[in-house]
Amino acid sequence: MTESEQLLMRIQALAHPARLWIIAHLADGRRAFVSQLAREAGISRPLMKMHLRKLEAAELVLSAFETAESGKAANFYQVAPFAFPLDPQTVAAAGPHPKPGDISIHGAANE
């Protein structure tokens, strides 16, 4: 993955209120499993899992299977340590970026 793609993935992952809530909720070093986060956020488990996968793909959260208090294996999530500067120089350095006219709605080059 290029630096440009990684930057875009991180920005996209943080560009949703639910995912910002997840990061903020786990920011103090707290760990939680999917069902617990879904309950606390007031959303369905599948929707929470989708948001967590997006954050994990962007390397903003980490997950590990562990035994929950119930004795069942559960996927626990925690915030990954991250910091990335976002300023014009950082965006330029992450390039080269494709021209907007070269990007289709699905991210592939136009033909």
N, C-alpha and C positions, 0 to 999 in steps of 0.2 A: 504494500500500500504506500502510495506516495505521501509526502508531507502535506500536500494540498488536499488529498483525499481524507487524510486523518483530521485535518483542521475542519473540513466541511462536515465530516461525520460527527465530530464533537459539538460543533455549533448546532447542527440539526438535532442532536440528542438533547441539547439543553433548551431547544426552542419550543418547548411544550410545558404548560403549567403543571401537569401531573408529574413530569420528570423533574422539574425544579423542586416540587414538593418532596419527592423521594430523596433527592440529594440533600435538601435542607433537613429532612426528618432523620437522616442517617449521619448527618455531618458531625455529630458529637462523638463518633466512634461506635455508635449503636449498631447492632446487627439484628436483622429480622428476617423472617421467612415470608414467602409470597403471600400466603393466606393472612398472616398477621398484618402485613402492609396493606393488603386489599381491604381488610376490615377497617383499619384505622383511616384509610383514605376514602372509604365509602364507595369503592368501585368493585367490579367483579374480579375474581381471581385471574381469568384469562386476560383481561385487559391489563391488570397489574403486571402479569408475566410478560406481555408484549412490551410494556414500557421498560421493564427491567432488562429485557433482551437488547433493546435499543441502547440503553445506557452501558450495558456490558460490552456490546460490540464496539462502542466508542471508548472503551477502557476507562469508564468513569465510575463503575461499580465492579466489585468482585463477588463471586459466588463460590460456595463450597457446600457439599452435602455433608450433613452432620445429623446426629440424633437429637430430635426435639424432646421436650419434656414429656410428650405423650409416648415416647419410645419409638416413634416412627422416624424414618429418614426424611429429612427436610432440606431444602435448598436455602441456605442462609445467605443473605446479601449484606454487603457493607460498602461504604464509599471507598474507592481507590484513591490513594493520595494523588492529586493532580493539581496542576497550575499551568495555565498557558496564557501568555500575554496576547492580547488582542488589540493591535493597533495597525495603522496602515503599513508599517514596515514589516510586521509579522505576516500580514496577509500577502504582501509582495514577495517576501522570502519563501513562502510556502508554494509559490508558483513554479512553473508557468501554469496559468489558469486558461482553460478553453474560453474562447470568445462566446458570449451569450448566443449568437447566431449559430454556433456550432453544436449547441447542446439541445437535444430533444427533451421533451417533457419527461422521458424516462431516463435521462442521463446519458444516452448514447449519442454519438455524432450523427448529424443529419446526413442523408444520402443525396 
